[in-house]
Amino acid sequence: MKALSDRDVTGVIPGHGPVPLDWPDGLVPMQNYLGSVARDVRAAIAKGTAMGEAVRTIGEEHREDWVLFDEFHPRNVTSAYKELEWE
């Protein structure tokens, strides 16, 4: 996301959500979401929380922020858990 935010463009057309978004300000909600998922998954792993429990509990505060939360959030947490458990 750092490389994307450094791009010299004025706007972006997302796959989902309002069109168009100012750039790089349009990246901030995604950075916040993914950053909190990574932080919370790391904390869950450190506490020994099982992946299934992490998927059910992490990130619920973002539910109202994303139209397709129910469709994609569980997969995002699962992917983050699988990746971060090896740190």
PDB file of N, CA, C and O in Angstrom, chain B, residues numbered from 101:
ATOM      1  N   MET B 101       0.818  -1.186   0.000  1.00  0.00           N
ATOM      2  CA  MET B 101       0.000   0.000   0.000  1.00  0.00           C
ATOM      3  C   MET B 101       0.869   1.259   0.000  1.00  0.00           C
ATOM      4  O   MET B 101       0.474   2.296  -0.533  1.00  0.00           O
ATOM      5  N   LYS B 102       2.049   1.156   0.600  1.00  0.00           N
ATOM      6  CA  LYS B 102       2.954   2.304   0.576  1.00  0.00           C
ATOM      7  C   LYS B 102       3.301   2.661  -0.862  1.00  0.00           C
ATOM      8  O   LYS B 102       3.261   3.834  -1.234  1.00  0.00           O
ATOM      9  N   ALA B 103       3.638   1.671  -1.670  1.00  0.00           N
ATOM     10  CA  ALA B 103       3.982   1.925  -3.069  1.00  0.00           C
ATOM     11  C   ALA B 103       2.793   2.524  -3.821  1.00  0.00           C
ATOM     12  O   ALA B 103       2.967   3.421  -4.646  1.00  0.00           O
ATOM     13  N   LEU B 104       1.608   2.039  -3.542  1.00  0.00           N
ATOM     14  CA  LEU B 104       0.415   2.591  -4.195  1.00  0.00           C
ATOM     15  C   LEU B 104       0.175   4.030  -3.783  1.00  0.00           C
ATOM     16  O   LEU B 104      -0.158   4.867  -4.622  1.00  0.00           O
ATOM     17  N   SER B 105       0.339   4.330  -2.503  1.00  0.00           N
ATOM     18  CA  SER B 105       0.056   5.683  -2.026  1.00  0.00           C
ATOM     19  C   SER B 105       1.032   6.700  -2.592  1.00  0.00           C
ATOM     20  O   SER B 105       0.730   7.892  -2.637  1.00  0.00           O
ATOM     21  N   ASP B 106       2.185   6.246  -3.020  1.00  0.00           N
ATOM     22  CA  ASP B 106       3.183   7.139  -3.601  1.00  0.00           C
ATOM     23  C   ASP B 106       2.959   7.409  -5.087  1.00  0.00           C
ATOM     24  O   ASP B 106       3.664   8.228  -5.676  1.00  0.00           O
ATOM     25  N   ARG B 107       2.003   6.743  -5.690  1.00  0.00           N
ATOM     26  CA  ARG B 107       1.729   6.935  -7.123  1.00  0.00           C
ATOM     27  C   ARG B 107       1.249   8.359  -7.378  1.00  0.00           C
ATOM     28  O   ARG B 107       0.513   8.926  -6.570  1.00  0.00           O
ATOM     29  N   ASP B 108       1.658   8.921  -8.475  1.00  0.00           N
ATOM     30  CA  ASP B 108       1.303  10.289  -8.833  1.00  0.00           C
ATOM     31  C   ASP B 108       0.017  10.294  -9.656  1.00  0.00           C
ATOM     32  O   ASP B 108       0.035  10.489 -10.871  1.00  0.00           O
ATOM     33  N   VAL B 109      -1.104  10.073  -8.958  1.00  0.00           N
ATOM     34  CA  VAL B 109      -2.419  10.108  -9.599  1.00  0.00           C
ATOM     35  C   VAL B 109      -3.325  10.992  -8.749  1.00  0.00           C
ATOM     36  O   VAL B 109      -3.008  11.277  -7.594  1.00  0.00           O
ATOM     37  N   THR B 110      -4.434  11.420  -9.304  1.00  0.00           N
ATOM     38  CA  THR B 110      -5.332  12.297  -8.574  1.00  0.00           C
ATOM     39  C   THR B 110      -6.552  11.576  -8.018  1.00  0.00           C
ATOM     40  O   THR B 110      -7.208  12.080  -7.106  1.00  0.00           O
ATOM     41  N   GLY B 111      -6.858  10.412  -8.554  1.00  0.00           N
ATOM     42  CA  GLY B 111      -8.035   9.688  -8.095  1.00  0.00           C
ATOM     43  C   GLY B 111      -7.929   8.222  -8.423  1.00  0.00           C
ATOM     44  O   GLY B 111      -7.024   7.779  -9.131  1.00  0.00           O
ATOM     45  N   VAL B 112      -8.888   7.475  -7.886  1.00  0.00           N
ATOM     46  CA  VAL B 112      -8.920   6.041  -8.107  1.00  0.00           C
ATOM     47  C   VAL B 112     -10.379   5.619  -8.220  1.00  0.00           C
ATOM     48  O   VAL B 112     -11.257   6.202  -7.585  1.00  0.00           O
ATOM     49  N   ILE B 113     -10.623   4.608  -9.027  1.00  0.00           N
ATOM     50  CA  ILE B 113     -11.964   4.046  -9.152  1.00  0.00           C
ATOM     51  C   ILE B 113     -11.914   2.661  -8.513  1.00  0.00           C
ATOM     52  O   ILE B 113     -11.341   1.735  -9.087  1.00  0.00           O
ATOM     53  N   PRO B 114     -12.510   2.514  -7.330  1.00  0.00           N
ATOM     54  CA  PRO B 114     -12.447   1.227  -6.628  1.00  0.00           C
ATOM     55  C   PRO B 114     -13.379   0.198  -7.252  1.00  0.00           C
ATOM     56  O   PRO B 114     -14.291   0.532  -8.008  1.00  0.00           O
ATOM     57  N   GLY B 115     -13.126  -1.053  -6.917  1.00  0.00           N
ATOM     58  CA  GLY B 115     -14.002  -2.121  -7.366  1.00  0.00           C
ATOM     59  C   GLY B 115     -15.329  -2.108  -6.626  1.00  0.00           C
ATOM     60  O   GLY B 115     -16.343  -2.570  -7.149  1.00  0.00           O
ATOM     61  N   HIS B 116     -15.320  -1.579  -5.408  1.00  0.00           N
ATOM     62  CA  HIS B 116     -16.527  -1.492  -4.576  1.00  0.00           C
ATOM     63  C   HIS B 116     -16.504  -0.156  -3.858  1.00  0.00           C
ATOM     64  O   HIS B 116     -15.438   0.335  -3.488  1.00  0.00           O
ATOM     65  N   GLY B 117     -17.654   0.424  -3.662  1.00  0.00           N
ATOM     66  CA  GLY B 117     -17.738   1.664  -2.904  1.00  0.00           C
ATOM     67  C   GLY B 117     -17.979   2.861  -3.796  1.00  0.00           C
ATOM     68  O   GLY B 117     -18.208   2.734  -4.998  1.00  0.00           O
ATOM     69  N   PRO B 118     -17.921   4.036  -3.172  1.00  0.00           N
ATOM     70  CA  PRO B 118     -18.202   5.261  -3.928  1.00  0.00           C
ATOM     71  C   PRO B 118     -17.153   5.505  -5.012  1.00  0.00           C
ATOM     72  O   PRO B 118     -15.988   5.135  -4.869  1.00  0.00           O
ATOM     73  N   VAL B 119     -17.591   6.127  -6.083  1.00  0.00           N
ATOM     74  CA  VAL B 119     -16.709   6.395  -7.216  1.00  0.00           C
ATOM     75  C   VAL B 119     -16.759   7.874  -7.514  1.00  0.00           C
ATOM     76  O   VAL B 119     -17.840   8.458  -7.436  1.00  0.00           O
ATOM     77  N   PRO B 120     -15.674   8.506  -7.845  1.00  0.00           N
ATOM     78  CA  PRO B 120     -14.277   8.101  -7.610  1.00  0.00           C
ATOM     79  C   PRO B 120     -13.832   8.533  -6.222  1.00  0.00           C
ATOM     80  O   PRO B 120     -14.550   9.248  -5.523  1.00  0.00           O
ATOM     81  N   LEU B 121     -12.656   8.097  -5.834  1.00  0.00           N
ATOM     82  CA  LEU B 121     -12.065   8.486  -4.556  1.00  0.00           C
ATOM     83  C   LEU B 121     -10.837   9.344  -4.812  1.00  0.00           C
ATOM     84  O   LEU B 121     -10.090   9.104  -5.760  1.00  0.00           O
ATOM     85  N   ASP B 122     -10.631  10.352  -3.961  1.00  0.00           N
ATOM     86  CA  ASP B 122      -9.401  11.127  -4.046  1.00  0.00           C
ATOM     87  C   ASP B 122      -8.235  10.217  -3.690  1.00  0.00           C
ATOM     88  O   ASP B 122      -8.383   9.255  -2.936  1.00  0.00           O
ATOM     89  N   TRP B 123      -7.070  10.541  -4.248  1.00  0.00           N
ATOM     90  CA  TRP B 123      -5.888   9.726  -4.001  1.00  0.00           C
ATOM     91  C   TRP B 123      -4.793  10.580  -3.419  1.00  0.00           C
ATOM     92  O   TRP B 123      -4.555  11.673  -3.934  1.00  0.00           O
ATOM     93  N   PRO B 124      -4.115  10.155  -2.385  1.00  0.00           N
ATOM     94  CA  PRO B 124      -4.133   8.841  -1.746  1.00  0.00           C
ATOM     95  C   PRO B 124      -5.118   8.727  -0.586  1.00  0.00           C
ATOM     96  O   PRO B 124      -5.155   7.698   0.087  1.00  0.00           O
ATOM     97  N   ASP B 125      -5.925   9.777  -0.339  1.00  0.00           N
ATOM     98  CA  ASP B 125      -6.867   9.728   0.789  1.00  0.00           C
ATOM     99  C   ASP B 125      -7.819   8.541   0.714  1.00  0.00           C
ATOM    100  O   ASP B 125      -8.248   8.028   1.747  1.00  0.00           O
ATOM    101  N   GLY B 126      -8.153   8.100  -0.489  1.00  0.00           N
ATOM    102  CA  GLY B 126      -9.063   6.972  -0.658  1.00  0.00           C
ATOM    103  C   GLY B 126      -8.497   5.657  -0.146  1.00  0.00           C
ATOM    104  O   GLY B 126      -9.239   4.698   0.062  1.00  0.00           O
ATOM    105  N   LEU B 127      -7.190   5.609   0.056  1.00  0.00           N
ATOM    106  CA  LEU B 127      -6.537   4.397   0.550  1.00  0.00           C
ATOM    107  C   LEU B 127      -6.616   4.269   2.075  1.00  0.00           C
ATOM    108  O   LEU B 127      -6.451   3.175   2.615  1.00  0.00           O
ATOM    109  N   VAL B 128      -6.865   5.375   2.763  1.00  0.00           N
ATOM    110  CA  VAL B 128      -6.817   5.389   4.229  1.00  0.00           C
ATOM    111  C   VAL B 128      -7.772   4.381   4.885  1.00  0.00           C
ATOM    112  O   VAL B 128      -7.343   3.667   5.792  1.00  0.00           O
ATOM    113  N   PRO B 129      -9.034   4.288   4.475  1.00  0.00           N
ATOM    114  CA  PRO B 129      -9.901   3.299   5.129  1.00  0.00           C
ATOM    115  C   PRO B 129      -9.378   1.867   5.005  1.00  0.00           C
ATOM    116  O   PRO B 129      -9.466   1.098   5.963  1.00  0.00           O
ATOM    117  N   MET B 130      -8.840   1.498   3.850  1.00  0.00           N
ATOM    118  CA  MET B 130      -8.305   0.154   3.673  1.00  0.00           C
ATOM    119  C   MET B 130      -7.055  -0.047   4.526  1.00  0.00           C
ATOM    120  O   MET B 130      -6.874  -1.113   5.115  1.00  0.00           O
ATOM    121  N   GLN B 131      -6.195   0.965   4.599  1.00  0.00           N
ATOM    122  CA  GLN B 131      -5.010   0.879   5.450  1.00  0.00           C
ATOM    123  C   GLN B 131      -5.419   0.684   6.911  1.00  0.00           C
ATOM    124  O   GLN B 131      -4.828  -0.129   7.622  1.00  0.00           O
ATOM    125  N   ASN B 132      -6.420   1.423   7.349  1.00  0.00           N
ATOM    126  CA  ASN B 132      -6.897   1.294   8.732  1.00  0.00           C
ATOM    127  C   ASN B 132      -7.460  -0.096   8.995  1.00  0.00           C
ATOM    128  O   ASN B 132      -7.162  -0.712  10.019  1.00  0.00           O
ATOM    129  N   TYR B 133      -8.269  -0.584   8.071  1.00  0.00           N
ATOM    130  CA  TYR B 133      -8.877  -1.902   8.225  1.00  0.00           C
ATOM    131  C   TYR B 133      -7.816  -3.001   8.271  1.00  0.00           C
ATOM    132  O   TYR B 133      -7.775  -3.793   9.213  1.00  0.00           O
ATOM    133  N   LEU B 134      -6.962  -3.042   7.253  1.00  0.00           N
ATOM    134  CA  LEU B 134      -5.955  -4.105   7.199  1.00  0.00           C
ATOM    135  C   LEU B 134      -4.949  -3.991   8.342  1.00  0.00           C
ATOM    136  O   LEU B 134      -4.474  -5.002   8.861  1.00  0.00           O
ATOM    137  N   GLY B 135      -4.629  -2.772   8.729  1.00  0.00           N
ATOM    138  CA  GLY B 135      -3.723  -2.583   9.864  1.00  0.00           C
ATOM    139  C   GLY B 135      -4.306  -3.113  11.156  1.00  0.00           C
ATOM    140  O   GLY B 135      -3.601  -3.738  11.949  1.00  0.00           O
ATOM    141  N   SER B 136      -5.591  -2.869  11.374  1.00  0.00           N
ATOM    142  CA  SER B 136      -6.212  -3.363  12.607  1.00  0.00           C
ATOM    143  C   SER B 136      -6.379  -4.882  12.572  1.00  0.00           C
ATOM    144  O   SER B 136      -6.247  -5.537  13.605  1.00  0.00           O
ATOM    145  N   VAL B 137      -6.668  -5.451  11.399  1.00  0.00           N
ATOM    146  CA  VAL B 137      -6.752  -6.908  11.289  1.00  0.00           C
ATOM    147  C   VAL B 137      -5.395  -7.519  11.628  1.00  0.00           C
ATOM    148  O   VAL B 137      -5.319  -8.467  12.410  1.00  0.00           O
ATOM    149  N   ALA B 138      -4.333  -6.987  11.050  1.00  0.00           N
ATOM    150  CA  ALA B 138      -2.987  -7.524  11.321  1.00  0.00           C
ATOM    151  C   ALA B 138      -2.641  -7.398  12.799  1.00  0.00           C
ATOM    152  O   ALA B 138      -2.149  -8.354  13.398  1.00  0.00           O
ATOM    153  N   ARG B 139      -2.885  -6.247  13.391  1.00  0.00           N
ATOM    154  CA  ARG B 139      -2.590  -6.028  14.814  1.00  0.00           C
ATOM    155  C   ARG B 139      -3.371  -7.002  15.696  1.00  0.00           C
ATOM    156  O   ARG B 139      -2.813  -7.608  16.611  1.00  0.00           O
ATOM    157  N   ASP B 140      -4.662  -7.144  15.413  1.00  0.00           N
ATOM    158  CA  ASP B 140      -5.511  -7.989  16.250  1.00  0.00           C
ATOM    159  C   ASP B 140      -5.216  -9.474  16.049  1.00  0.00           C
ATOM    160  O   ASP B 140      -5.307 -10.256  16.995  1.00  0.00           O
ATOM    161  N   VAL B 141      -4.863  -9.869  14.824  1.00  0.00           N
ATOM    162  CA  VAL B 141      -4.486 -11.261  14.583  1.00  0.00           C
ATOM    163  C   VAL B 141      -3.183 -11.578  15.317  1.00  0.00           C
ATOM    164  O   VAL B 141      -3.063 -12.637  15.933  1.00  0.00           O
ATOM    165  N   ARG B 142      -2.222 -10.681  15.258  1.00  0.00           N
ATOM    166  CA  ARG B 142      -0.972 -10.901  15.989  1.00  0.00           C
ATOM    167  C   ARG B 142      -1.237 -11.063  17.487  1.00  0.00           C
ATOM    168  O   ARG B 142      -0.657 -11.935  18.134  1.00  0.00           O
ATOM    169  N   ALA B 143      -2.103 -10.232  18.025  1.00  0.00           N
ATOM    170  CA  ALA B 143      -2.438 -10.319  19.453  1.00  0.00           C
ATOM    171  C   ALA B 143      -3.136 -11.642  19.765  1.00  0.00           C
ATOM    172  O   ALA B 143      -2.863 -12.259  20.794  1.00  0.00           O
ATOM    173  N   ALA B 144      -4.028 -12.078  18.887  1.00  0.00           N
ATOM    174  CA  ALA B 144      -4.735 -13.340  19.097  1.00  0.00           C
ATOM    175  C   ALA B 144      -3.762 -14.512  19.069  1.00  0.00           C
ATOM    176  O   ALA B 144      -3.856 -15.422  19.893  1.00  0.00           O
ATOM    177  N   ILE B 145      -2.843 -14.491  18.135  1.00  0.00           N
ATOM    178  CA  ILE B 145      -1.847 -15.559  18.043  1.00  0.00           C
ATOM    179  C   ILE B 145      -0.990 -15.580  19.306  1.00  0.00           C
ATOM    180  O   ILE B 145      -0.704 -16.647  19.851  1.00  0.00           O
ATOM    181  N   ALA B 146      -0.587 -14.416  19.762  1.00  0.00           N
ATOM    182  CA  ALA B 146       0.245 -14.330  20.975  1.00  0.00           C
ATOM    183  C   ALA B 146      -0.485 -14.893  22.194  1.00  0.00           C
ATOM    184  O   ALA B 146       0.138 -15.462  23.091  1.00  0.00           O
ATOM    185  N   LYS B 147      -1.820 -14.728  22.220  1.00  0.00           N
ATOM    186  CA  LYS B 147      -2.610 -15.253  23.347  1.00  0.00           C
ATOM    187  C   LYS B 147      -2.970 -16.720  23.177  1.00  0.00           C
ATOM    188  O   LYS B 147      -3.513 -17.336  24.094  1.00  0.00           O
ATOM    189  N   GLY B 148      -2.673 -17.284  22.012  1.00  0.00           N
ATOM    190  CA  GLY B 148      -3.018 -18.676  21.770  1.00  0.00           C
ATOM    191  C   GLY B 148      -4.446 -18.879  21.305  1.00  0.00           C
ATOM    192  O   GLY B 148      -4.977 -19.985  21.406  1.00  0.00           O
ATOM    193  N   THR B 149      -5.071 -17.838  20.800  1.00  0.00           N
ATOM    194  CA  THR B 149      -6.437 -17.931  20.298  1.00  0.00           C
ATOM    195  C   THR B 149      -6.459 -18.769  19.023  1.00  0.00           C
ATOM    196  O   THR B 149      -5.647 -18.549  18.124  1.00  0.00           O
ATOM    197  N   ALA B 150      -7.371 -19.717  18.939  1.00  0.00           N
ATOM    198  CA  ALA B 150      -7.501 -20.553  17.751  1.00  0.00           C
ATOM    199  C   ALA B 150      -7.984 -19.721  16.560  1.00  0.00           C
ATOM    200  O   ALA B 150      -8.656 -18.703  16.726  1.00  0.00           O
ATOM    201  N   MET B 151      -7.628 -20.175  15.365  1.00  0.00           N
ATOM    202  CA  MET B 151      -8.001 -19.441  14.162  1.00  0.00           C
ATOM    203  C   MET B 151      -9.515 -19.246  14.052  1.00  0.00           C
ATOM    204  O   MET B 151      -9.971 -18.151  13.720  1.00  0.00           O
ATOM    205  N   GLY B 152     -10.288 -20.277  14.322  1.00  0.00           N
ATOM    206  CA  GLY B 152     -11.744 -20.162  14.215  1.00  0.00           C
ATOM    207  C   GLY B 152     -12.320 -19.102  15.132  1.00  0.00           C
ATOM    208  O   GLY B 152     -13.221 -18.361  14.740  1.00  0.00           O
ATOM    209  N   GLU B 153     -11.813 -19.025  16.333  1.00  0.00           N
ATOM    210  CA  GLU B 153     -12.254 -17.990  17.280  1.00  0.00           C
ATOM    211  C   GLU B 153     -11.825 -16.615  16.789  1.00  0.00           C
ATOM    212  O   GLU B 153     -12.596 -15.659  16.883  1.00  0.00           O
ATOM    213  N   ALA B 154     -10.617 -16.502  16.270  1.00  0.00           N
ATOM    214  CA  ALA B 154     -10.139 -15.223  15.747  1.00  0.00           C
ATOM    215  C   ALA B 154     -11.033 -14.738  14.604  1.00  0.00           C
ATOM    216  O   ALA B 154     -11.378 -13.559  14.536  1.00  0.00           O
ATOM    217  N   VAL B 155     -11.398 -15.645  13.721  1.00  0.00           N
ATOM    218  CA  VAL B 155     -12.253 -15.279  12.586  1.00  0.00           C
ATOM    219  C   VAL B 155     -13.600 -14.758  13.069  1.00  0.00           C
ATOM    220  O   VAL B 155     -14.154 -13.832  12.477  1.00  0.00           O
ATOM    221  N   ARG B 156     -14.130 -15.340  14.132  1.00  0.00           N
ATOM    222  CA  ARG B 156     -15.448 -14.929  14.652  1.00  0.00           C
ATOM    223  C   ARG B 156     -15.404 -13.620  15.424  1.00  0.00           C
ATOM    224  O   ARG B 156     -16.433 -12.957  15.546  1.00  0.00           O
ATOM    225  N   THR B 157     -14.256 -13.226  15.947  1.00  0.00           N
ATOM    226  CA  THR B 157     -14.223 -12.076  16.863  1.00  0.00           C
ATOM    227  C   THR B 157     -13.433 -10.874  16.370  1.00  0.00           C
ATOM    228  O   THR B 157     -13.750  -9.746  16.748  1.00  0.00           O
ATOM    229  N   ILE B 158     -12.436 -11.072  15.554  1.00  0.00           N
ATOM    230  CA  ILE B 158     -11.576  -9.961  15.127  1.00  0.00           C
ATOM    231  C   ILE B 158     -12.278  -9.101  14.090  1.00  0.00           C
ATOM    232  O   ILE B 158     -12.900  -9.608  13.156  1.00  0.00           O
ATOM    233  N   GLY B 159     -12.168  -7.807  14.269  1.00  0.00           N
ATOM    234  CA  GLY B 159     -12.604  -6.853  13.261  1.00  0.00           C
ATOM    235  C   GLY B 159     -14.067  -6.497  13.230  1.00  0.00           C
ATOM    236  O   GLY B 159     -14.507  -5.808  12.310  1.00  0.00           O
ATOM    237  N   GLU B 160     -14.834  -6.939  14.198  1.00  0.00           N
ATOM    238  CA  GLU B 160     -16.270  -6.645  14.178  1.00  0.00           C
ATOM    239  C   GLU B 160     -16.563  -5.142  14.180  1.00  0.00           C
ATOM    240  O   GLU B 160     -17.624  -4.711  13.728  1.00  0.00           O
ATOM    241  N   GLU B 161     -15.630  -4.358  14.686  1.00  0.00           N
ATOM    242  CA  GLU B 161     -15.850  -2.904  14.711  1.00  0.00           C
ATOM    243  C   GLU B 161     -15.871  -2.294  13.305  1.00  0.00           C
ATOM    244  O   GLU B 161     -16.268  -1.142  13.135  1.00  0.00           O
ATOM    245  N   HIS B 162     -15.451  -3.053  12.315  1.00  0.00           N
ATOM    246  CA  HIS B 162     -15.435  -2.571  10.929  1.00  0.00           C
ATOM    247  C   HIS B 162     -16.659  -3.000  10.127  1.00  0.00           C
ATOM    248  O   HIS B 162     -16.786  -2.638   8.957  1.00  0.00           O
ATOM    249  N   ARG B 163     -17.549  -3.754  10.729  1.00  0.00           N
ATOM    250  CA  ARG B 163     -18.700  -4.317  10.010  1.00  0.00           C
ATOM    251  C   ARG B 163     -19.497  -3.252   9.247  1.00  0.00           C
ATOM    252  O   ARG B 163     -19.860  -3.464   8.090  1.00  0.00           O
ATOM    253  N   GLU B 164     -19.762  -2.142   9.871  1.00  0.00           N
ATOM    254  CA  GLU B 164     -20.590  -1.105   9.236  1.00  0.00           C
ATOM    255  C   GLU B 164     -19.821  -0.288   8.194  1.00  0.00           C
ATOM    256  O   GLU B 164     -20.427   0.465   7.432  1.00  0.00           O
ATOM    257  N   ASP B 165     -18.507  -0.430   8.155  1.00  0.00           N
ATOM    258  CA  ASP B 165     -17.684   0.356   7.239  1.00  0.00           C
ATOM    259  C   ASP B 165     -17.578  -0.246   5.842  1.00  0.00           C
ATOM    260  O   ASP B 165     -17.226   0.451   4.890  1.00  0.00           O
ATOM    261  N   TRP B 166     -17.884  -1.548   5.713  1.00  0.00           N
ATOM    262  CA  TRP B 166     -17.649  -2.255   4.458  1.00  0.00           C
ATOM    263  C   TRP B 166     -18.905  -3.005   4.025  1.00  0.00           C
ATOM    264  O   TRP B 166     -19.409  -3.859   4.755  1.00  0.00           O
ATOM    265  N   VAL B 167     -19.402  -2.684   2.847  1.00  0.00           N
ATOM    266  CA  VAL B 167     -20.635  -3.285   2.337  1.00  0.00           C
ATOM    267  C   VAL B 167     -20.519  -4.807   2.251  1.00  0.00           C
ATOM    268  O   VAL B 167     -21.472  -5.514   2.578  1.00  0.00           O
ATOM    269  N   LEU B 168     -19.393  -5.309   1.828  1.00  0.00           N
ATOM    270  CA  LEU B 168     -19.214  -6.748   1.632  1.00  0.00           C
ATOM    271  C   LEU B 168     -18.445  -7.394   2.787  1.00  0.00           C
ATOM    272  O   LEU B 168     -17.733  -8.378   2.588  1.00  0.00           O
ATOM    273  N   PHE B 169     -18.590  -6.847   3.972  1.00  0.00           N
ATOM    274  CA  PHE B 169     -17.874  -7.339   5.144  1.00  0.00           C
ATOM    275  C   PHE B 169     -18.110  -8.832   5.369  1.00  0.00           C
ATOM    276  O   PHE B 169     -17.153  -9.590   5.526  1.00  0.00           O
ATOM    277  N   ASP B 170     -19.341  -9.250   5.387  1.00  0.00           N
ATOM    278  CA  ASP B 170     -19.655 -10.648   5.683  1.00  0.00           C
ATOM    279  C   ASP B 170     -19.079 -11.609   4.639  1.00  0.00           C
ATOM    280  O   ASP B 170     -18.723 -12.742   4.962  1.00  0.00           O
ATOM    281  N   GLU B 171     -18.992 -11.155   3.400  1.00  0.00           N
ATOM    282  CA  GLU B 171     -18.486 -12.007   2.337  1.00  0.00           C
ATOM    283  C   GLU B 171     -16.957 -12.134   2.364  1.00  0.00           C
ATOM    284  O   GLU B 171     -16.425 -13.196   2.041  1.00  0.00           O
ATOM    285  N   PHE B 172     -16.249 -11.071   2.742  1.00  0.00           N
ATOM    286  CA  PHE B 172     -14.799 -11.066   2.606  1.00  0.00           C
ATOM    287  C   PHE B 172     -14.015 -11.038   3.913  1.00  0.00           C
ATOM    288  O   PHE B 172     -12.884 -11.522   3.954  1.00  0.00           O
ATOM    289  N   HIS B 173     -14.573 -10.495   4.959  1.00  0.00           N
ATOM    290  CA  HIS B 173     -13.815 -10.358   6.205  1.00  0.00           C
ATOM    291  C   HIS B 173     -13.343 -11.692   6.785  1.00  0.00           C
ATOM    292  O   HIS B 173     -12.177 -11.787   7.169  1.00  0.00           O
ATOM    293  N   PRO B 174     -14.173 -12.716   6.869  1.00  0.00           N
ATOM    294  CA  PRO B 174     -13.671 -13.988   7.404  1.00  0.00           C
ATOM    295  C   PRO B 174     -12.465 -14.522   6.624  1.00  0.00           C
ATOM    296  O   PRO B 174     -11.523 -15.047   7.217  1.00  0.00           O
ATOM    297  N   ARG B 175     -12.496 -14.389   5.327  1.00  0.00           N
ATOM    298  CA  ARG B 175     -11.360 -14.829   4.509  1.00  0.00           C
ATOM    299  C   ARG B 175     -10.124 -13.974   4.782  1.00  0.00           C
ATOM    300  O   ARG B 175      -9.006 -14.487   4.809  1.00  0.00           O
ATOM    301  N   ASN B 176     -10.325 -12.670   4.984  1.00  0.00           N
ATOM    302  CA  ASN B 176      -9.195 -11.789   5.281  1.00  0.00           C
ATOM    303  C   ASN B 176      -8.527 -12.174   6.595  1.00  0.00           C
ATOM    304  O   ASN B 176      -7.300 -12.227   6.679  1.00  0.00           O
ATOM    305  N   VAL B 177      -9.328 -12.440   7.616  1.00  0.00           N
ATOM    306  CA  VAL B 177      -8.760 -12.820   8.914  1.00  0.00           C
ATOM    307  C   VAL B 177      -8.071 -14.177   8.812  1.00  0.00           C
ATOM    308  O   VAL B 177      -6.986 -14.365   9.361  1.00  0.00           O
ATOM    309  N   THR B 178      -8.685 -15.109   8.122  1.00  0.00           N
ATOM    310  CA  THR B 178      -8.077 -16.429   7.944  1.00  0.00           C
ATOM    311  C   THR B 178      -6.731 -16.311   7.236  1.00  0.00           C
ATOM    312  O   THR B 178      -5.750 -16.923   7.659  1.00  0.00           O
ATOM    313  N   SER B 179      -6.680 -15.539   6.175  1.00  0.00           N
ATOM    314  CA  SER B 179      -5.426 -15.363   5.435  1.00  0.00           C
ATOM    315  C   SER B 179      -4.372 -14.691   6.302  1.00  0.00           C
ATOM    316  O   SER B 179      -3.209 -15.095   6.294  1.00  0.00           O
ATOM    317  N   ALA B 180      -4.772 -13.672   7.046  1.00  0.00           N
ATOM    318  CA  ALA B 180      -3.824 -12.978   7.913  1.00  0.00           C
ATOM    319  C   ALA B 180      -3.307 -13.935   8.993  1.00  0.00           C
ATOM    320  O   ALA B 180      -2.113 -13.943   9.295  1.00  0.00           O
ATOM    321  N   TYR B 181      -4.183 -14.719   9.559  1.00  0.00           N
ATOM    322  CA  TYR B 181      -3.774 -15.664  10.609  1.00  0.00           C
ATOM    323  C   TYR B 181      -2.760 -16.664  10.052  1.00  0.00           C
ATOM    324  O   TYR B 181      -1.715 -16.901  10.659  1.00  0.00           O
ATOM    325  N   LYS B 182      -3.074 -17.243   8.906  1.00  0.00           N
ATOM    326  CA  LYS B 182      -2.165 -18.231   8.295  1.00  0.00           C
ATOM    327  C   LYS B 182      -0.790 -17.636   8.017  1.00  0.00           C
ATOM    328  O   LYS B 182       0.228 -18.300   8.207  1.00  0.00           O
ATOM    329  N   GLU B 183      -0.762 -16.402   7.575  1.00  0.00           N
ATOM    330  CA  GLU B 183       0.502 -15.742   7.258  1.00  0.00           C
ATOM    331  C   GLU B 183       1.253 -15.335   8.518  1.00  0.00           C
ATOM    332  O   GLU B 183       2.461 -15.549   8.620  1.00  0.00           O
ATOM    333  N   LEU B 184       0.551 -14.755   9.466  1.00  0.00           N
ATOM    334  CA  LEU B 184       1.225 -14.163  10.630  1.00  0.00           C
ATOM    335  C   LEU B 184       1.595 -15.169  11.703  1.00  0.00           C
ATOM    336  O   LEU B 184       2.443 -14.878  12.546  1.00  0.00           O
ATOM    337  N   GLU B 185       0.983 -16.343  11.694  1.00  0.00           N
ATOM    338  CA  GLU B 185       1.345 -17.327  12.716  1.00  0.00           C
ATOM    339  C   GLU B 185       2.778 -17.817  12.552  1.00  0.00           C
ATOM    340  O   GLU B 185       3.318 -18.446  13.461  1.00  0.00           O
ATOM    341  N   TRP B 186       3.407 -17.540  11.406  1.00  0.00           N
ATOM    342  CA  TRP B 186       4.772 -17.993  11.152  1.00  0.00           C
ATOM    343  C   TRP B 186       5.811 -16.895  11.406  1.00  0.00           C
ATOM    344  O   TRP B 186       7.001 -17.099  11.166  1.00  0.00           O
ATOM    345  N   GLU B 187       5.368 -15.752  11.882  1.00  0.00           N
ATOM    346  CA  GLU B 187       6.337 -14.684  12.184  1.00  0.00           C
ATOM    347  C   GLU B 187       7.252 -15.080  13.322  1.00  0.00           C
ATOM    348  O   GLU B 187       8.126 -14.304  13.709  1.00  0.00           O
TER     349      GLU B 187
END
